[in-house]
Structures are given as structure tokens and as C-alpha cells.
Amino acid sequence: MTKKVNQRLISDLCIFGLKPSTVGELVARKDLEADPELVYSLFKLFDEDYYSQTAHYLLPNGLNLKKVKKEKRLQEINSIMFQNHKKQSNFIYAFKSDDMDLKHLRKEELELLAEVNPEHKLFCICIRINEFSMVECREEDEKSLVLDNEHIDPAEQEVPPIQRHTSKTTNEIYSSKRVLSIFTLYPFFEFFESVLITLFNELKI
């Protein structure tokens, strides 16, 4: 696959993790483990297979949904949000590619690349964060109502007990890992890291 890298400083900006719809489906099935997926791509630089492989590369152990307990929600959320700002969650990958399409780049851009990235590596600057998802859960409750006096033998009743189904809806909060990443040909790592941190702080992804 030929990668047609654009002339922007940022070739692509992506989020890997679990889509909100996927979280809802997992909770409904009571299956809290899943493979990571592409949640968002700004420029859609690559095809789906490449993004899928990258998602598994960045999150090799898969993803686990963790339910935030109601009685500890505020304390736990504050703790996780504090962890999101730790530098230890930041990392960089360099992907070597021999089929990078650079023909459309301007002369000055090619000269800059020859100086800062002569091997034309595609860098992926990442920060790993904890994401919160609110899921609407419906609980079914089945009860039997006896129409006649409770002392009457059920075997002698002509009308069987009525089954009444009731349900209640609650909002549950689940946390999981996400990776925010910038793909670029330019190894300005501190700058791109600051961009990702600013984006997270501003948008609260």
C-alpha cells in the first residue's frame, strides 16, 4: 500500500480505543473485553487494515472495560483523571516505510526532510489516557401477582398468577484505555506531544 503523505506538518491525527457504540454493545452482552479499534481519523491517510494493525500495535493487550462503582465514582474518576496527566503515558513509535509517496512535496519540504528525517520514517507520537463512557442500562424484574387470597391453594385457583415485568433504567460509567496519536514525518516530538496534551485538556476526549 502506497502511503500518500500530505504536506501538512501533521500527516494524520487519530484516536484508538473503543467507539461509544462498541462500549454499549459490550455492556449489553456483559462482555467487558474487546480488541482496540480506530475511533477517529482526521485525514484518513491509511486504509482500514493499516489502522486496525496500528490499533493492535499500540494497544497489544486489548482493552478491558472497568465499571466505576457508584459509591466511589467521584474519588475514582478524580484518581484516573490525575493519572491521565502523568508523563509516563507518553510514547513514540517510528515506522519504516519503503513505499512512501513523497513526489507531491515541495522542494523546501524535501530539503527539510533530507535534513531531519533522511530515512523517511513515519513517526507516531502517542499519549495513553483513560476514557470514560456512560452507558444506559435497563434492568428487568419479573414478579408474580396472586389474584386471590394468599391462603388459597394455587392448585385450586382457576386463574394462574399474572407475571408482571418491570424495568428500570440506570446510567453506568465505564472506563477504558485510549491512545491519542499524531502521525508525522517530522521528528519534533516535544511539540507534537504538547499538541496532544493541549487537545486532551481542551476537548476532554
C-alpha positions in Angstrom: 0.0 0.0 0.0 1.4 3.4 -1.0 1.0 6.0 1.6 0.3 9.4 0.1 1.6 11.6 2.8 0.2 15.1 2.7 2.4 18.2 3.0 0.9 19.1 6.4 3.1 19.1 9.4 0.7 16.6 10.9 0.0 13.7 8.4 -2.8 12.4 10.5 -4.3 12.7 14.0 -6.0 9.5 15.3 -7.8 8.2 18.4 -7.6 4.4 19.1 -9.7 2.7 21.7 -13.4 1.8 21.7 -16.2 3.6 20.0 -19.2 4.6 22.2 -21.4 2.2 20.2 -19.0 -0.6 20.8 -18.9 0.1 24.6 -22.7 -0.1 24.7 -22.8 -3.4 22.8 -20.2 -4.9 25.1 -22.0 -3.9 28.2 -25.3 -5.3 26.8 -23.6 -8.6 26.2 -21.9 -8.4 29.6 -18.6 -8.9 27.7 -16.1 -6.4 29.0 -13.1 -7.4 26.8 -12.5 -6.3 23.2 -9.9 -5.6 20.6 -9.0 -1.9 20.1 -10.2 -0.1 17.0 -9.9 3.2 15.2 -12.3 5.7 16.9 -11.3 8.8 14.8 -9.0 9.8 12.0 -8.6 13.5 10.9 -7.3 12.9 7.4 -7.9 9.2 6.8 -4.4 8.8 5.5 -4.4 5.0 5.5 -6.8 2.1 4.7 -8.8 0.3 7.4 -6.4 -2.6 7.6 -3.5 -0.3 8.4 -5.4 1.4 11.1 -6.5 -1.9 12.6 -2.9 -3.2 12.7 -1.8 0.1 14.3 -4.5 -0.1 16.9 -3.4 -3.6 17.9 0.3 -2.5 17.9 -0.4 0.5 20.2 -2.7 -1.5 22.5 -1.3 -5.0 22.2 -3.1 -6.4 25.3 -6.5 -5.5 24.1 -9.0 -3.4 26.1 -10.9 -4.1 29.3 -13.9 -2.1 30.4 -13.9 -1.3 34.1 -17.2 -0.4 35.8 -16.8 2.6 38.1 -18.6 1.8 41.4 -21.4 4.3 42.3 -20.2 4.8 45.9 -16.7 5.6 44.7 -17.4 7.4 41.5 -16.0 10.8 42.3 -13.0 9.5 44.1 -12.2 7.0 41.3 -12.7 9.5 38.5 -10.5 12.1 40.1 -7.8 9.5 40.6 -8.0 8.3 36.9 -8.0 11.9 35.7 -4.9 12.6 37.7 -3.2 9.6 36.1 -4.1 10.9 32.6 -1.7 13.8 33.1 1.3 11.7 34.1 4.2 11.8 31.6 4.7 8.1 31.8 1.7 7.6 29.5 3.5 9.3 26.5 5.5 7.2 24.0 6.8 7.4 20.4 7.0 4.8 17.6 8.8 5.1 14.3 7.5 3.1 11.3 9.9 2.4 8.5 8.3 2.5 5.0 9.9 1.9 1.7 6.8 2.9 -0.3 6.3 6.4 1.0 4.9 8.7 -1.8 6.7 12.0 -1.5 6.6 13.2 -5.1 4.0 15.8 -4.4 6.0 17.5 -1.7 7.6 20.9 -2.4 11.3 21.3 -2.9 11.8 23.1 0.5 9.8 20.3 2.3 12.0 17.6 0.7 15.1 19.5 1.7 13.9 19.7 5.3 13.1 16.0 5.3 16.6 15.2 4.0 18.0 17.0 7.0 15.7 15.9 9.8 14.4 12.6 8.5 16.5 11.2 5.7 15.2 7.7 6.1 11.6 9.0 5.7 10.3 7.2 8.8 6.8 7.8 9.8 6.7 8.8 13.4 3.7 8.1 15.7 3.6 10.3 18.8 1.2 9.0 21.4 -0.3 9.6 24.8 -2.3 6.9 26.5 -5.3 8.1 28.6 -8.3 6.7 30.4 -11.6 7.3 28.8 -15.0 7.4 30.5 -18.2 6.2 28.8 -21.7 6.5 30.2 -23.9 3.6 29.3 -27.7 3.4 29.8 -28.5 0.1 31.3 -32.0 -1.5 31.6 -32.7 -4.0 34.4 -35.7 -6.4 34.0 -37.5 -7.5 37.1 -40.2 -10.2 37.0 -42.7 -10.6 39.8 -45.8 -12.8 40.3 -49.1 -11.3 41.4 -51.6 -13.7 43.1 -55.2 -12.5 42.3 -57.0 -14.4 45.1 -56.4 -14.7 48.8 -52.9 -15.7 49.6 -54.2 -18.7 51.7 -55.9 -20.4 48.8 -54.0 -23.3 47.4 -52.6 -22.4 44.0 -53.6 -25.7 42.6 -57.3 -24.8 43.2 -57.1 -21.4 41.5 -58.8 -21.2 38.2 -56.7 -18.1 37.1 -52.9 -18.6 37.3 -50.8 -15.9 38.8 -50.1 -12.9 36.5 -46.4 -12.3 35.6 -45.6 -8.7 35.8 -42.4 -7.4 34.1 -41.0 -4.2 35.4 -37.8 -2.5 34.3 -35.7 0.4 35.5 -33.0 2.4 33.6 -29.8 3.4 35.2 -26.7 5.2 33.9 -23.5 3.3 34.5 -20.0 4.6 33.9 -17.2 2.5 32.5 -13.5 3.4 31.9 -11.1 2.0 29.3 -7.8 2.9 27.7 -7.4 5.2 24.7 -4.5 6.3 22.7 -4.3 9.8 21.1 -1.7 9.8 18.3 -0.2 12.1 15.7 1.4 10.7 12.6 4.2 12.8 11.1 7.4 12.8 9.0 8.9 15.5 11.2 10.6 14.4 14.5 9.5 17.5 16.5 8.5 15.2 19.4 8.1 17.7 22.2 6.0 20.0 20.1 3.6 17.2 19.0 3.4 15.9 22.5 2.3 19.3 23.7 -0.3 19.4 20.9 -1.8 16.1 22.1 -1.8 17.2 25.7 -3.5 20.5 24.8 -6.0 18.7 22.7 -6.9 16.4 25.5 -7.2 19.2 28.0 -9.3 21.4 25.8 -11.7 18.8 24.3 -11.7 16.3 27.2 -11.8 13.4 24.8 
